[in-house]
Structure formats: C-alpha cells, structure tokens
Amino acid sequence: MKTEDLTASNQVVDKEGGIASILSVEVFEEETTVYNFEVLEYHNYFVSALGLLVHNNCIKGKWHQGTFDSPEDSLNYHYKEHKTEVNAVSKSDYINKADDFYQGALHAGVKKRSISGGYNGTPNVFRYEWNGQYVDVWLNPDPFDVVAGGDRYGIISFGKIKK
C-alpha cells in the first residue's frame, strides 16, 4: 500500500508479529529527505518507537507462477481466494502484505518447512507459519542465477491457516 493511501483502520505488523491498527493519518506538507534501501534481500525494516514493519515498493518479481501459466495468473487466483482472510483491498496490497509477512517471518527467525514434492509440482517451495497465517515461497536454488540478477524468491500463496 502506498503511504498516501493509508487510512484510519488500516493494519500493520509490529516487531513482535502483532497487528497494530492505524488510528489516524496526518499529512505534513514539507520537503524532507527519504531513503529507499535494501540490505541483502530485505526490503523491509522496523520504524518508530513502536517498531512497525514497513517496506520499500519492490513488487516486481515478488510473485512466482507456481503451477500457473504466469505470475499474474497465480496472483489473480490467490488474491481472489485469500483477499478477505488477510484483509487485502487490492492485488498490490495482497502482494505487500504477503511480502511483509515473509520478511517479518525471516526477521523473527520463523523456521521454514519444505513442502514435500514441492507446491503442486513446483520444486523448492517452503512454508512459513506464524501468528495464524502462512506464506508459501519459492526459493531460488541457483546462487549464480541470483548473482546474475535472477529472483531470490517468489511468493506463491499467502493466507490464513485453516484448521
């Protein structure tokens, strides 16, 4: 979600993995220096005394096609399937929430588990489960491809754990 699209009642993740609700939004009309940075593969970081998780706008290349014909087809399917359970208001919001969750799980040291046989036939897929939600992520097994500019990872699915 873009900063200018934030509204009261939007939710963000804090450094403990909890959910914080935005109570109000104030706009300041002033010029200031901002930074867009990445540390290794992390595009997310915690800000303020509250430790709220934020991210740079790095959507391109974050979604993997899995068994679909394209990343767009996969995203369309998974967004339609899971948008309500993760409170996503758009595909962009769904991608950002999924990526925030994944980056938060990495920062929190959540252990991944391999999905046996891959995700419906897609190899190198791992699941991270945390705070009642999950994200399935394809991890690039080829370090040479990553160095050459290939994707490090691609999200395949994000949703609520169903019991």
N, C-alpha and C positions, 0 to 999 in steps of 0.2 A: 504494500500500500504506500502510495506517495505521501510525504509529510503533509502536503496541502489537502489531502483527502481525509486526514484524521478528524474524527468527530467524537463528542462525548459518547460514552458507552462502547467504543472500540476496546478491544482487549489486547494486551501484550504479555509476553512471558518475562518473569523476573529471574534473577540469578539462581534462585532455589528451585526453579521449574514451576513455580506457582503462576497463577493468572492474575494480572492486575488490570483493572478497568480504568479507562481514561475518564476523568470526571468533567473536565472542561478543556477547551483549546483556546489559546490566546495567540494572536498574530502580532508580531513586532515588525514594524516597517523600518528596518535598519540594515545597513550593509555590514557584513561580517565575513570573516574567513572560515571556510568549511573544508573538510578533508574527505576524500574518497580513497580509502586504502584497503589493502589486503595483506594479511600475514599468513604465509603459506597458503592453504586453501580456504582459510577463514575470511569470510566477508562480513561476519557478524561480530559484535562486541557489546559489552555491557556499559551503559551510561548512567550518570547521575548517582546520587547517594542511594537511590532505590535499586540500582543495579538492573535496569531494564534492558532487555535484549533488542538491539537494533541491527539493521543490515544495510549494506550498500545495495543499489539497484543492479543486480547482476543476474537477471533472469535467463538470458540467452545461454543455452547449453546446459541448463539445470535439470531438464526433464528428459528421461530416457524412453525410447519407444517400447521397450519390453517386447511383447509378442504382437504388438500392433504394427501397422504399416509405417507409422511415423510418430515422432514425439507428440505432434499435435493431436493425432487420433487417440493416443494414450491419455493425454491430458484431458481431452474432451470427455472421454469415458469416465475417468477417475474423478474429475470435478463434478460431473453430474451425479455420480454415485455417492460422493462423500462431502459435498459442499455444506450441507445442512449440519452434519455432525461435527464439523470443525469450524462452523460459523464463518465460512468464506463468502464474501459478497461478489467476487469476480474471479476469473481464472488467474489473473495476476495475483490477487490476494491469496488464492489457494496455493500457488507456487511459493509465494513468500512465506506463508505460514508453514508449509512443508519444509522449506529450506531453513527457516528459523528453528523449527523443531529438530531437524537433523543437526544443525550447528550447535544448538543447545545441548543435545544428547552427547555430542562429541566433547564439548566443554565440561559437561557434568561427569564424563567418564562412563557413560552407559555402555554396557557390553553389547556388541553386536552378535547375532547368531546367523549362521549360514542357513539359507533356505535350501533344504535338501533337494538336489536336482535342479536348482535354480527356480526362478519365478515363472511357472508355466513354460519351462523350457529355456528361459533366459539364464545363462550361467553368471556366476559372480554376483549374486544378489544376496544382500544381507538385510536383516530386520533389526530395528532398534525399537524397543518398547519402553515407554516412560510415561508416567502420570496418566495412564488410561488411554494413551494414543500410541500409534505405531507409524513408522515410516519404513518403506522398503526402498533400498538404494542399490543401484548397480555400481560396483567399484571397479575401475579400470585396472586390470591385472598387468598391464604393459607399461612399465615406467618410461620406456623410450618413447611411447606414444604420448604420454603426458608431457615429457620434456619437449617434444616436437609440437606441442600446442593442442593435443587431444584433451578431451574432457577427463577430469579426475574422477568424477562420479556423475550419476544421473538418477534423479528420483523417479521411482516407478509408481508408487502409491503412497497415500497418506490418509489416515482416518482414525476412527475411534476403535479401540479393541472391543469386539463383541463377545460377550460371554454366553 
